[in-house]
Amino acid sequence: MGQLMNVQRIYFRDAVKDMQGFTMGVTSHNAKPGDPSRQKGNINRNATQEQQKFYRTRGKQFNEVMRKLLGKDAERFETQTINNAPNVDATKTMKQLHGAGQNDPNFGPRGTIFVAKENLNSPNENAFPGTYAHELANTVDYRINGSERTYGSRSLRDHDTGAHVETIMFGDLQY
């Protein structure tokens, strides 16, 4: 009985510390208790920098995967680079986007990819690049065929081209 009481006290103590802002995780060295930056796992990435990183680290792979999926349509595919990239917007939540990401090929000069801010700042380092690759592939498919499902796979829970590309590049959907 005494051990159970001690365990309960530890849980209570930890819960009180969490409420007071004493949490483990990524924090600013001068953050005060209760400051949102003290919350466990708080990450603050920049969408434009993450987009640039995507093209540096995953751009070649993305273009190779797209060319293979496109087959005979590959001749109509423009190699994707940071110079012809759609705008990126990571200001909306998953709830607002009704998912991890969305795209609008007609919003902005080269379209816009919306990545949920939860994915931008996720501890899963592949959440942003996976979602970006997914939505970029859907944008490319739409530009070529007027559809986002031309090269999708019915074996995946999401049947669009983006899910197919994301699964090839990352092994599974990253959200």
C-alpha positions as CSV (number, residue, x, y, z in Angstrom):
1,M,0.0,0.0,0.0
2,G,2.8,2.4,0.9
3,Q,4.5,1.9,-2.5
4,L,1.2,2.7,-4.3
5,M,0.9,5.9,-2.4
6,N,4.4,6.9,-3.3
7,V,3.7,6.2,-7.0
8,Q,0.5,8.3,-6.8
9,R,2.4,11.1,-5.1
10,I,5.1,11.1,-7.9
11,Y,2.3,11.2,-10.6
12,F,0.6,14.1,-8.8
13,R,4.0,15.9,-8.3
14,D,4.8,15.6,-12.1
15,A,1.3,16.7,-13.0
16,V,1.6,19.8,-10.9
17,K,5.1,20.6,-12.3
18,D,3.6,20.2,-15.9
19,M,0.8,22.6,-15.0
20,Q,3.4,25.1,-13.7
21,G,5.5,24.9,-16.9
22,F,8.3,22.6,-15.7
23,T,8.3,20.2,-18.6
24,M,11.1,18.3,-20.4
25,G,11.7,19.0,-24.1
26,V,13.0,21.7,-26.4
27,T,12.9,25.0,-24.6
28,S,14.4,28.4,-24.8
29,H,17.1,28.9,-22.1
30,N,15.4,32.0,-20.8
31,A,11.8,30.9,-21.1
32,K,9.7,31.4,-18.0
33,P,7.3,28.8,-16.5
34,G,4.0,28.9,-18.4
35,D,5.7,30.3,-21.6
36,P,4.4,28.3,-24.6
37,S,8.1,27.7,-25.7
38,R,8.5,25.5,-22.6
39,Q,6.0,22.9,-23.8
40,K,7.4,19.5,-24.6
41,G,8.5,19.2,-28.2
42,N,8.0,22.8,-29.1
43,I,9.7,23.3,-32.5
44,N,9.5,26.5,-34.6
45,R,10.6,25.8,-38.2
46,N,10.4,28.2,-41.1
47,A,8.3,26.9,-44.1
48,T,10.4,28.7,-46.7
49,Q,13.6,27.2,-45.3
50,E,12.1,23.8,-45.1
51,Q,11.0,24.1,-48.7
52,Q,14.5,25.0,-49.8
53,K,15.9,22.1,-47.7
54,F,13.4,19.8,-49.5
55,Y,14.8,20.6,-52.9
56,R,18.4,20.3,-51.6
57,T,17.9,16.9,-49.9
58,R,14.9,15.3,-51.7
59,G,14.5,17.2,-55.0
60,K,16.5,14.7,-57.1
61,Q,14.6,11.8,-55.6
62,F,11.2,13.5,-56.1
63,N,12.0,14.2,-59.8
64,E,13.1,10.6,-60.4
65,V,10.0,9.1,-58.7
66,M,7.7,11.4,-60.7
67,R,9.4,10.6,-64.1
68,K,8.9,6.8,-63.4
69,L,5.3,7.2,-62.3
70,L,4.5,9.5,-65.3
71,G,5.7,7.0,-67.8
72,K,4.8,8.3,-71.3
73,D,3.7,11.6,-69.8
74,A,7.2,12.3,-68.4
75,E,8.0,14.3,-71.5
76,R,5.4,16.9,-70.3
77,F,7.0,17.0,-66.8
78,E,9.0,20.1,-65.9
79,T,11.8,19.2,-63.5
80,Q,10.9,20.6,-60.1
81,T,13.4,23.0,-58.5
82,I,13.2,25.8,-56.0
83,N,13.2,28.2,-58.9
84,N,9.8,26.9,-60.3
85,A,8.4,25.8,-56.9
86,P,4.9,26.7,-55.8
87,N,4.4,29.0,-52.9
88,V,4.4,27.3,-49.5
89,D,2.0,28.3,-46.7
90,A,2.2,26.7,-43.3
91,T,-0.1,29.0,-41.4
92,K,-3.2,26.8,-41.2
93,T,-3.9,23.8,-38.9
94,M,-4.8,20.3,-39.9
95,K,-8.3,21.0,-38.9
96,Q,-8.5,24.0,-41.2
97,L,-7.0,22.1,-44.1
98,H,-9.0,18.9,-43.3
99,G,-5.8,17.0,-43.4
100,A,-2.0,17.2,-43.4
101,G,-1.9,19.4,-46.5
102,Q,-3.7,20.8,-49.5
103,N,-2.7,22.4,-52.7
104,D,-4.1,25.0,-55.1
105,P,-2.4,24.9,-58.5
106,N,-4.1,28.1,-59.5
107,F,-3.4,30.2,-56.4
108,G,-0.2,32.2,-57.0
109,P,2.0,32.3,-60.0
110,R,3.1,28.6,-59.7
111,G,0.3,27.4,-57.4
112,T,0.5,27.1,-53.6
113,I,1.1,24.2,-51.3
114,F,-0.5,24.3,-47.9
115,V,1.2,22.3,-45.2
116,A,-0.4,22.1,-41.8
117,K,1.6,23.9,-39.2
118,E,1.5,20.8,-37.0
119,N,3.5,19.0,-39.8
120,L,5.9,21.9,-40.2
121,N,6.8,21.8,-36.5
122,S,6.4,18.0,-35.9
123,P,9.1,16.1,-34.1
124,N,8.8,13.7,-37.1
125,E,11.4,15.3,-39.4
126,N,9.8,13.7,-42.4
127,A,6.3,15.2,-41.7
128,F,7.0,18.4,-43.7
129,P,9.0,16.9,-46.6
130,G,6.5,14.0,-46.9
131,T,3.5,16.3,-47.0
132,Y,5.3,18.7,-49.3
133,A,6.2,15.9,-51.7
134,H,2.6,14.6,-51.6
135,E,1.1,18.0,-52.4
136,L,3.7,18.8,-55.0
137,A,3.0,15.5,-56.8
138,N,-0.7,16.3,-56.8
139,T,0.0,19.8,-58.2
140,V,2.2,18.3,-61.0
141,D,-0.5,15.7,-61.9
142,Y,-3.1,18.4,-62.0
143,R,-1.0,20.6,-64.3
144,I,-0.5,17.7,-66.7
145,N,-3.8,15.9,-66.5
146,G,-6.3,18.2,-64.7
147,S,-6.6,15.5,-62.0
148,E,-4.7,14.5,-58.8
149,R,-5.5,10.8,-59.1
150,T,-4.0,9.9,-62.5
151,Y,-1.0,8.0,-61.0
152,G,-2.4,7.2,-57.6
153,S,-2.6,3.7,-56.1
154,R,-5.8,2.0,-55.0
155,S,-3.8,0.0,-52.5
156,L,-3.1,3.1,-50.3
157,R,-5.6,4.7,-47.9
158,D,-5.3,7.9,-50.0
159,H,-5.6,7.1,-53.7
160,D,-4.1,10.3,-55.2
161,T,-0.8,10.7,-56.9
162,G,0.7,12.5,-54.0
163,A,0.1,9.6,-51.6
164,H,1.8,7.2,-54.1
165,V,4.8,9.5,-54.4
166,E,5.1,10.0,-50.6
167,T,4.9,6.3,-50.0
168,I,7.6,5.6,-52.5
169,M,9.9,8.3,-51.1
170,F,9.3,7.8,-47.4
171,G,7.9,4.2,-47.1
172,D,4.5,5.4,-45.9
173,L,2.4,8.6,-45.4
174,Q,4.2,10.7,-42.8
175,Y,1.3,12.3,-40.9
